[in-house]
Amino acid sequence: MKTIDVVMVRIYVMESSHLLSTITSYLTKEANIRGISVFRAISGFGETGHHTASFLDLSLDLPLAIEFFDVKDKIDVALEHLGKIIKHEHIVCWNAKAND
């Protein structure tokens, strides 16, 4: 199986930040990123405190993790843009391999 080197990126935002559509729209329409997933957490802790959901409380301010990957050159351009609207400490990346 042939593989290529990619960079995985995970961005952490809160639902209440209303950044999800801005980020995903940029990644799909302008940056043409290879793959994107969005995960909604049931619990999280960070600079804004502890956020959790229960069966009785359907909070609309839970943590979101936006994960995407592509080749390094495309990721570098995307991170340059996203770094202007997202705190740098809320972005993590690592090298990976993807099937080609």
Secondary structure, 3 states (H helix, E strand, C coil): CCEEEEEEEEEEEEHHHCCHHHHHHHHHHHCCCCEEEEEECCEEEECCEEEECCCCCCCCCCEEEEEEEECHHHHHHHHHHHCCCCCHHHEEEEEEEEEC
